[in-house]
Amino acid sequence: MRVHVATDHAGLEFSRTLQEHLRLAGHEVVDHGPAEYDALDDYPSFCINAALAVAEDWSNGVESLGVVFGGSGNGEQIAANKVRGIRAALVWNLDTAKLAREHNNANVISIGARQHGVDEAIAFIDAFLAEPFPGDERHVRRISQLAEFERTGDIADRVVDAIGRGEVPVVLGAGAGA
């Protein structure tokens, strides 16, 4: 299996250890960065590049999955989910790692490097990679609805409110709108 990996400074050591583990397990690992520690680096480009590579692989008939790391894993998951066709899941235990594949056919997982030890994170990743997507009709239907909304902004035969289709401002909170 080809595995695309990305992180930021908070997950760099995790990433190095993980990549070695995956290579020893026989996986082809593609590192999307960063190459060196920089406390001020920005995760979006690294994680988006890994997600783009997963999407590109699948469109070319190559099975691959992705793993992204950060301090909490939240921002990295959000970044990966900006890529069309990517279903990135935040994983925090073995059950969520398995269910990400089993129920959501997730193709990327995100893990908080400051939330878990390396051995624990490796166990999550191994479980994610080993879990097949069984293709149950209800899960396929739901995933198809997500893909349809991603493509069209609608879900056929379902009510999707027209309210809230505007863009959310980047800066929220104190002073917003004042």
C-alpha angles and dihedrals in degrees: 000000000000111000122194113207131193137163144153130241092289093060101034097108090043089052094052093049092044093050091053091049092050094048091050088051089056100257124139105238124203114192115209095184170162100243095197140018116277115162090205099050120127120233101206098082094045094049095041090051091052091048092047089053092051091050092046092049092053092047087054093048095256116132111225140150134201138225122195128185137196139145094287100002091232100105091042091053091049091050093050091047090059088073114091111250096017120124105189119184129196107233124201104157141014093270094055090047092054096040091051087067100030098050105019104027086226113194096192131038128197125209131189107235091197091050101053141037120246094252091051092049091049090052090052092050094046090051092048093049093046097047114094124211103243094200098230109184095240092053093045089050093052094045089049090053090053091049091048092052090048090054101038110014089241142077115222115240091008131099112245112176117240087211115099098029090128126101120269112230116246094230115058134165130040111031096010109140093002 
